[in-house]
């Protein structure tokens, strides 16, 4: 036969061919009660798996000890909470006790005494019963069904291990079985049984484009189960972690037919030797596919090497090779290979596979960081043990560090182990901004640098180390650093270290103790194969959003760029303790002269030149643990205007589509001077679309304070139809941009529909419309020709609904009259009325806003009459409207 994978002569199965429907009914009657539905919650992203929830299948293999067999990708390598539901709807908690580092199987334990109402028996494992032509049944939770029974016939026993993901879990160095049983999501871990009720394989995956299903052979499963049974694992009261020896050379082998090995240079004499030493059904040999850098086989084995002998024994099957490796952990093993017709002999040290499989991780600001596992090192072609970002969390995501990154340098120090990262982190205080270098497997030869801001607030718990305890199935936790570490000392690290009088404008007001990280969706797997867990994964925040232009209010942090990267040069402007200038007096004076000399060149109008020193660019990050009030993104950009500036406090007005909630990290950059400082949200109007944000002027330094000022507000007279205004804002590069526009409607009633998830929307507000603007993502201010602010040109967010089940995020810009904002600012700065709030170390009165808890909408006077409005009121409103039109035509302008 030409198909070498089918050249396995199955032994006769007379008893199988005579199996009747009654035989299958009896077998299934014994099997179904021992099959359970597993519901798992991965509490953290770890190694190859994302955080999320899923459902799968398992089955009891040891009733007395309470052991359930399922897949590795169900047990998961990281923290997991799971429960099993039996066929009679009894639910019990289950705990992971083992997951194989390479092959797709693992075990849960449960308390057998917890099952009170069901009679069931364990399912025996019979790996030797698997053969081509055997009729099988797959019993499990297929497609979410409680019990599903799918029929098939084993067609292949030597299929290559399926490849699921380039950056996730994949099995290797083993054969798989194949049958056209058509399994789908939820059937992972299902027993593949014969007519006698014995499990001959373990269901693991399937092909998306066909009915092909892939089953894991049980030989290695039986070996591991025996170790658990013989290791004193008898009950939940007398359990102990069991060590199962697993050896590796960090080499991936493939089984290639003799025709391919001959093309690789296999000598005729060697082929004859192998054929005479193996059964007639053997059709090929093991060939090196890849070698992990830094492993025992590096510089000794190469892709294309043909394995002939191992410790003097001819080895052509994965099972025999792994048996020899597992029996030789931490010992030398001799390999005889052929490389291009040249026989070679190498002695390699067999490494403990568990030693390169991480069982602990560091959690800091929502990020999960741990040593790079053998699985991912094989995928990425990196050395095992490097510092690997399984989940960027808040701090690293904010800096633009993607998942699957390898941290190489942090705060100027090289990072090669997780302990190095913890040591450097323990020296840094909250609010410190330090560079970080990382590499990605997608661009492995390119190092990227970003600027990381150490979490200023107590959004997350202090850095902690989690370690797996296989005796209990739980993870223990401890602080990653000493209590006296600067990172754990309360207080805010000054943004500019040379400013001795900087007190910090933000304090941690929210301190969630028990953080549960954002659940992330597993990325789509390869189109060929899929693991059969039925998952409900929540999108990973901003990583699920589409990219947008620089001017958008909500912008995804791209994996190959750093949000903070463009301000690295700015952060060093005031670090001048050892720098001298010959005749300038100070670095600040030199920067100021250069900046002032260049500023007028870029300006194109008087209004732009006047208003530019008052404009501020916002960058707002909302921690995933603080996504309150229906906030629809974690990252916002926008332009604000300084409305108050003194020696003790500065206030900036900005729209609420830029600053949506007070629990956020706000950084502001000034158009008038190259500096970025933190700010604090002090006021959010309940129904008008603006917020006030405070900053500490002392953080600007003398040079910055001399050029930054507040805008002149012009609340009266109100804008009228036909008035000329200047729309001025900032680009992402902090360049002022302006254009002259005409007011088309000075009092347009704002209409915004409700969103799918309840969240803020502006109501009872009249806005200003222009004939031309810079698009729906450009915000800024409206000024007169002298640069006096008449309105805030703000961004509004809403949802457009296309059907009952389809909606899309939409944003637009309108003008918000400045008179409402100026009234709030006057009340805050005058020192009268309202409850006090601590801003920059001083108590400031906060205005009390009285609202009418109704939502109004405009209507014609003719329709108002039908609602019952009296003639007297209609006449009064008519006069008011007529007078307002006349006043706009004849009133004083500017």
Buried (B, 14 or more C-beta within 10 A) or exposed (E): EEEBBBBBEEEEBEEBEEBEEEBBEBBBEBBBBBBBBBBBBBBBBBBBBBBBBBBBBBBBBBBEBBBBBBBBBBBBBBBBBBBBBBBEEBEBBBBBBBBBBBBBBBBBBBBBEBBEEEEBEBBEBBBEBBBBBBBBBBBBBBEEBEBBBBEBEBBBBBBBBBBBBBBBBBBBBBBBBBBBBBBBBBBBBBBBBBBBBBBBBBBBBBBEEEBBBBBBBBBBBBBBBEBBBEBEBBEBEEBEBBEBBBBBBBBBBBBBEBEBBBEBBBBEEBBEBBBEBBEEEBBBBBBBBBBBBBBBBBEBBBEBBBBBBBBEEBBBBBBBBBBBBBEBBEEEBEBBBBBEEEEBEBEBBBBBBBBBBBBBBBBBBBBBBBBBBBBBBBBBEBBBBBBBBBBBBBBBBBBBBBBBBBBBBBBEEEBBEBEBBBBBBBBBBBBBBBBBBBBBBBEEEEEBBBBBBBBBBBBBBBBBBBEBEBEBBBBEEEEBBEEEBBBBEEEBBBBBEEBEEBEBBBBBEEEEEEBEBBBBBBBEBBEBBBBBBBBEBBEBBBBEBEEEEEBBBBBBBEBEEBBBBBBBEEBEBBEBEEEEEEEEEBBBBBBBEEBBEEBEEEBEBBBBBBBBBBBBBBBBBBBBBBBBEBBBBBBBBBBBBBBBBEEEBBBBBBBBBBBBBBBBBBBBBBBBBBBBBBBBBBBBBEBBBBBBBBBBBBBBBEBBBBBBEBBBBBBEBBBBBEBEBBBBBBBBEBEBBBBEBEBBBBBBEBEBEEBEEEBBBBBBBBBBBBEEBBEBBBBBBBBBBEBBBBBBBBBBBBBEBEEEEEBEBBBBBBBBBBBBBBEBBBBBBEEEEBEEBEBBEEEBBBBEEEEEEEEEEEEEEEEBEEEEBEEEEBEEEEEEEEEBEEEBEEEEEE
